[in-house]
Structure formats: C-alpha cells, structure tokens
Amino acid sequence: MSLEILSIGTAIPEHSIEQWDAASMGLSVCTQTESHTRVLPELYRRSGVRTRHLVVLERSTNGTLAQQSFYAPASSPDDRGPTTAGRMQLYEERVMPLGAAAATAALIDSDVSASEITHLVTVSCSGFSAPGFDIALIGELGLSADVARTHIGFMGCHAALNGLRVMKAYTDADLQARVLLCAVELCSLHQQYGWNPDRIVSNALFADGAAAVVGRRARDDDESAWRLAASGSTIIPGTADAMSWRIGNHGFQMTLSARVPDLIRQHLRPWLDDWLAASGFAIDDIGSWAVHPGGPKVLSATAEAAGFAPSLLEPSRQILADFGNMSSPTVLFIIDELRRSGAPRPCVSLAFGPGLTIEAALIV
C-alpha cells in the first residue's frame, strides 16, 4: 500500500528581505570587532540564500532597507536580545495564520473538503504552546472536532518526512482516511545575538514558511499520482554532537558542526543502497531528488556520496535561494516543485537532523 499525495499547499510571510540586507541586520546584533564586521557579510554571501520571508518584518527590501522592530541593535556585548518567552508569544500569534494559508491551499487543490479530513498531523520545531496551533487550525479550517490529531514536535528539518510516514500509516490502516499534514516554522524568531560563528551561519540560512499535504490511500490504477511507497530512518553512531537544537534563555540555539558534510559523505551511500534495495531500486533508477538544503555544502556532499549528478539538486538549490532554509516545510516546497514540473520518478527525498539522523522517503 502507498499514500497518494493529492495536493501540496505552501505559504510564506508577506514581507521579504534580501540577503545583503539581512547581513546588515546581523551586523547590528552580532559583531563586536572590525574583524567580525568583515567576516559576517561573507558568511551570509556563502549561504546560497538570496531572499527570505520572515514574520518579524514590517517592510520588505524594496529599494530601501527592510524594516523590523523585534530585534533592537545590541546595547552591549552581553545583550542577547528578546527572551524566549517573548519569542514564544510572537510564535503563538503568527503560527496559525501561516499554517492555515498553506492548509487552505492544499484543501482547495485536493477537492477534499475540510469536513472530510479524518486525521490532522502538525509539524513544528520552532515554537510551543498548549493548546497548540493544531487546535487553532481545527477551528480556522472548519475541521471536525473529532479529527484525530498527531503533533510532531522539535524533530528539526526532516520532520515533514516523519509526518509523511505518519500519514501513510493512517491511510494504510484505514481506506476511508483523509489526512491533512501541516508543517509550519518561524525560524526568524530565533535570531541569536553575539559572536558565535555556528549560530551566525544559522542566522544566515533560516527563514519562515509553511507547507501542507492532503493524502489518502493510493489507487492501484492511477499511475499519474505521486505516491509515498516507503520511508526510512537511521542514526549515524557517535554523531550526537554534530547537530543540535536546544532551548536557551534567549531563543532556540542551533549548532551545526563543520563535520556534517563529511559525515554524509562517509555514511549516506551504504545505508541508502540497502534501503533502496529493499524496495527493488538502485541509485541509478532514481529519476529525481528532493534533498533538504541544509546549506550548499550539505547538498554537495549528498550528491557526491550518493553518486548522482549535482545538477539533479538544482530544485533544492533554487528553493534555498528563493526562500532560505525554512526547516521542516522546505522539503515539501521541493517536492511540490518537482511534482508540478513533471519531474521523473521514482523520486527520493532526503533530510538530515539532530542525532545525526538521516530520513528518507521514496515516491513512485
């Protein structure tokens, strides 16, 4: 059995910022020496990002600098910016409208009415509240009060693939299931102050966005449908320190080791070969790749490790350039682009997260 992806809807905040402008914002909260002032713009330039949409913005880069008032310039070297409580208050205000926009688009495109949704799967690692945005979505979208809810929290950039796995489990178990997945991240709420190169790289990459999927059990006679046939997961031993996402007093703090690309080169291919073989495929059979763009070096390492042409990751690079790394929704933006463009299948989606973990999805 497989999960048929009936539709994917996406949404981004209203206002955007060009990367050169974002670097100017970074200078006001991160740099403490002349050397920092020279290095930070270069880190932003190398990120592969051109534009990002952020909920903290009040005006876009448009001939003038983007405007925001959430992050005041650092008042001293010890200033760490807004408290986590203040950031979570803004998360609670902004998460539902963005998620509802993506979910509404997916429902309209699927021809499944809100009242037909039997299961709701929500995904987010950039904020918390209870009642959560899953409860708010039910009222906003007009879902049944009896809809079965599952929230996938704090799993990081690969969590939408975990969400697809949950969707498939529901549709495998129940022919009548109609499942809505909604992944929303507001990463801009976690801009870090002070000079820490790992966190400045995160400041340069991460952005805000939402993506939603509507699915049902696939019909065997519909070969045009994009269908999730299998998923996989593994943990690379001894790599717990390679990537982390922890709650601090002034936002959530990302650590991304420079070792990650090399770890991907060393460990991805053997596991990927075995996982694909279990479904009767080899690397050379894969027609398209939806790889989460954790950064340009992660994308390059993935293509090198798996042994496919780097040009097959152009959709991932384009999404990174146009939207930044939106954490969990990003891979759904890429799958949506591949699906709409009629990319060849099978398609494999890959993403990496704290652990160090590899998550994969096989779409046929």
C-alpha positions in Angstrom: 0.0 0.0 0.0 1.1 3.6 -0.6 0.0 7.1 0.3 -1.3 9.2 -2.6 -0.3 12.9 -2.4 -3.4 14.6 -3.6 -2.1 18.1 -3.2 0.6 20.3 -1.6 -0.1 23.9 -0.5 2.6 26.4 0.6 2.6 29.7 2.3 5.2 32.4 3.2 5.0 35.6 5.3 4.1 38.8 3.5 7.4 40.6 3.8 10.8 39.5 2.5 14.4 40.5 2.9 17.4 40.3 0.5 20.4 38.6 1.9 22.7 41.7 1.7 20.0 43.5 3.8 19.8 40.6 6.2 23.6 40.8 6.7 23.2 44.4 7.7 20.7 43.4 10.3 23.1 40.7 11.5 25.9 43.3 11.9 23.7 45.3 14.3 23.3 42.4 16.7 26.3 40.1 16.3 29.5 41.9 15.6 31.9 43.2 18.3 35.1 43.8 16.4 36.3 45.1 13.0 37.2 41.5 12.1 33.6 40.4 12.8 32.3 43.2 10.6 34.4 41.9 7.7 33.6 38.2 8.2 29.8 38.3 8.8 28.7 39.5 5.3 30.9 36.9 3.7 29.2 34.1 5.8 25.8 35.4 4.6 27.1 35.6 1.0 28.2 32.0 1.0 24.9 30.7 2.4 23.3 30.1 -1.0 20.3 32.3 0.0 19.2 35.3 -1.9 15.8 36.1 -0.3 13.9 35.1 2.8 10.4 35.8 4.1 10.2 36.5 7.8 7.3 37.1 10.2 9.3 39.7 12.1 9.5 42.0 9.1 7.2 45.1 8.8 8.5 46.2 5.4 10.3 44.3 2.6 13.6 45.1 1.0 12.4 47.1 -2.0 14.7 49.9 -2.9 15.1 50.6 0.8 16.1 48.5 3.7 13.7 46.0 5.2 12.2 47.2 8.5 11.6 45.3 11.7 11.3 46.3 15.4 11.5 42.9 17.2 15.3 42.8 17.3 16.8 46.0 18.6 20.5 46.7 18.0 22.7 45.1 20.6 23.1 47.6 23.5 26.3 45.9 24.9 28.5 42.8 24.2 26.4 40.9 26.7 23.0 41.7 25.1 21.3 38.5 23.9 18.1 40.0 22.6 14.5 39.1 23.3 13.7 36.4 25.9 12.4 33.0 24.9 9.1 33.9 26.5 8.8 37.0 24.2 9.7 35.0 21.2 7.1 32.3 22.0 4.4 34.9 22.4 5.1 36.0 18.8 5.2 32.4 17.7 1.7 31.8 19.2 0.4 34.9 17.4 1.8 34.1 13.9 2.0 30.3 13.6 -1.7 29.6 12.9 -2.4 32.1 10.1 0.6 30.9 8.1 -0.3 27.3 8.6 -3.9 27.9 7.7 -2.9 29.6 4.5 -0.9 26.6 3.4 -3.6 24.1 4.5 -6.4 26.0 2.8 -4.4 26.0 -0.5 -3.8 22.2 -0.2 -7.5 21.5 0.6 -8.7 23.6 -2.4 -6.3 21.9 -4.7 -7.2 18.4 -3.5 -11.0 18.6 -3.9 -11.3 17.2 -0.4 -13.5 19.3 1.9 -12.4 20.3 5.4 -15.2 18.2 6.9 -13.9 15.1 5.2 -10.5 15.3 6.9 -10.2 12.4 9.4 -6.7 12.9 10.6 -4.6 16.0 11.2 -0.8 15.8 11.5 1.0 19.0 12.5 4.8 19.6 12.5 6.9 22.4 14.1 10.2 22.7 15.9 10.4 26.5 16.2 7.8 27.1 19.0 5.5 25.6 21.6 2.1 26.5 23.1 -0.8 24.5 24.5 -3.4 24.5 23.2 -1.2 24.3 20.1 -1.7 25.5 16.6 -3.3 22.1 15.7 -6.3 23.1 17.9 -6.4 26.5 16.3 -6.3 25.0 12.8 -9.3 22.8 13.5 -11.5 25.9 14.2 -10.0 28.1 11.5 -10.3 25.5 8.7 -13.7 24.0 9.9 -12.3 20.5 10.5 -14.4 18.1 12.6 -14.0 18.5 16.4 -13.5 14.7 16.3 -10.5 14.8 13.9 -7.6 12.6 15.2 -4.6 14.8 16.0 -0.9 14.0 16.0 1.8 16.6 16.6 5.4 16.0 15.5 7.5 18.5 17.6 11.1 19.5 17.8 12.4 16.9 15.4 14.1 19.5 13.1 14.5 19.9 9.4 13.5 16.4 8.5 10.2 16.3 10.4 7.9 16.7 7.4 9.2 13.3 6.2 8.3 11.9 9.6 4.9 13.5 9.0 4.5 11.8 5.7 5.3 8.5 7.3 2.5 9.1 9.9 0.1 10.0 7.1 0.9 6.7 5.3 0.4 4.7 8.5 -3.1 6.2 8.9 -4.1 5.6 5.2 -2.6 2.1 5.3 -4.8 1.3 8.3 -8.0 2.9 7.1 -9.2 3.0 3.5 -11.5 5.9 4.3 -8.8 8.1 6.0 -8.3 11.5 4.5 -5.2 13.1 6.1 -4.0 16.7 6.3 -0.4 17.4 7.2 0.6 20.9 8.1 4.2 21.9 8.8 5.0 25.5 10.0 8.2 27.0 11.1 9.0 30.5 12.3 12.8 30.3 12.5 13.3 34.0 12.3 12.1 34.2 16.0 15.5 32.6 17.0 18.0 35.2 15.7 20.9 34.9 18.0 22.9 37.9 19.3 26.7 37.9 20.0 29.6 36.4 18.1 29.3 32.7 17.6 30.2 31.5 14.1 27.9 28.4 14.2 24.9 30.5 15.2 25.7 33.2 12.7 25.6 30.6 9.9 22.2 29.6 11.2 21.1 33.3 11.3 22.2 33.5 7.6 20.3 30.4 6.5 17.0 30.0 8.3 13.6 31.5 7.3 9.9 31.1 7.8 7.3 29.2 5.8 4.5 26.6 5.9 3.5 23.7 3.7 0.6 21.3 3.8 -0.3 18.0 2.2 -3.6 16.2 1.7 -3.4 12.5 1.2 -5.4 9.2 1.0 -4.6 5.6 0.3 -3.4 5.3 -3.3 -5.5 3.6 -6.0 -3.5 1.0 -7.9 -4.8 2.1 -11.3 -3.7 5.7 -11.1 -0.1 5.8 -12.3 -0.1 9.6 -12.6 -0.4 10.1 -8.9 2.7 10.8 -6.7 2.7 8.1 -4.1 4.8 7.6 -1.0 5.8 4.0 -1.2 8.3 3.7 1.6 10.2 5.7 4.1 13.4 5.1 6.0 15.4 6.3 9.0 18.8 5.8 10.5 21.1 7.3 13.1 24.8 7.7 12.4 26.6 6.4 15.6 28.8 8.7 17.6 27.5 11.9 16.0 25.2 13.3 18.6 27.3 16.5 18.8 27.2 17.2 15.1 23.9 19.0 15.1 21.7 20.2 17.9 18.7 22.4 18.5 18.3 23.5 22.2 16.1 25.9 24.1 18.1 28.8 25.6 17.0 31.8 27.6 17.0 33.9 24.5 15.5 31.7 21.8 16.4 28.3 20.5 20.0 27.7 19.7 21.3 25.8 16.7 24.6 24.1 16.5 25.8 22.8 13.1 29.3 21.2 13.1 31.6 21.6 10.1 31.8 17.8 10.2 28.3 17.3 8.9 29.2 17.2 5.1 32.0 14.7 5.7 29.7 12.5 7.9 27.2 12.5 5.0 30.0 11.5 2.6 31.1 8.7 4.8 27.8 7.2 5.9 25.0 8.0 3.4 25.7 5.7 0.5 25.9 2.3 2.3 22.6 2.9 4.1 20.9 4.4 1.0 21.9 1.4 -1.2 20.4 -1.1 1.4 17.3 1.0 1.9 16.5 1.3 -1.8 17.3 -2.3 -2.5 14.5 -3.3 0.0 12.0 -1.7 -2.4 13.7 -3.1 -5.6 15.6 0.0 -6.6 19.2 1.2 -7.0 20.6 4.7 -7.1 20.7 4.7 -10.9 17.0 4.1 -11.0 16.1 7.3 -9.2 14.8 10.0 -11.6 14.7 13.0 -9.2 15.9 14.0 -5.8 14.2 16.2 -3.2 17.0 16.9 -0.7 16.6 19.3 2.1 19.0 22.2 1.6 20.7 22.4 5.0 23.2 24.5 3.2 25.3 24.4 0.0 27.9 22.1 1.5 25.3 19.6 2.6 23.8 19.5 -0.9 27.2 19.0 -2.5 28.1 16.2 0.0 24.8 14.4 -0.7 25.3 14.3 -4.4 28.9 13.2 -4.0 28.1 10.5 -1.5 25.1 9.1 -3.5 27.0 9.4 -6.8 24.4 11.3 -8.8 24.9 14.5 -10.9 24.9 17.7 -8.9 22.5 19.2 -11.4 19.8 17.0 -10.0 19.8 19.1 -6.9 19.0 22.3 -8.8 15.4 22.4 -7.4 16.8 22.2 -3.8 19.3 25.0 -4.5 16.6 27.1 -6.1 14.3 26.8 -3.1 17.2 27.6 -0.8 18.0 30.7 -2.9 14.4 31.9 -3.1 13.1 31.1 0.4 16.1 30.1 2.6 16.1 27.1 4.9 12.6 27.0 6.3 13.3 23.9 8.3 10.6 21.2 8.1 8.4 22.7 5.3 11.3 23.2 3.0 11.4 19.6 1.6 7.7 19.8 0.8 8.3 23.0 -1.2 10.9 21.0 -3.2 8.6 18.0 -3.7 5.8 20.4 -4.8 8.1 22.0 -7.4 9.2 18.6 -8.7 5.6 17.3 -8.8 4.3 20.4 -10.7 7.1 20.3 -13.2 6.5 16.6 -14.0 9.9 15.5 -12.8 10.8 11.9 -13.5 10.1 9.2 -10.9 11.0 7.4 -8.7 11.8 10.4 -6.5 13.8 10.1 -3.3 13.6 12.8 -0.6 16.4 13.0 2.0 16.9 15.2 5.0 19.3 15.3 7.9 18.7 16.2 11.6 20.0 16.1 15.1 21.3 12.6 16.0 22.9 12.7 13.4 19.9 11.2 11.6 19.0 10.5 8.0 15.4 10.5 7.0 14.2 9.3 3.6 11.1 9.0 1.5 10.5 7.0 -1.7 7.9 8.5 -4.0 6.9 6.5 -7.1 
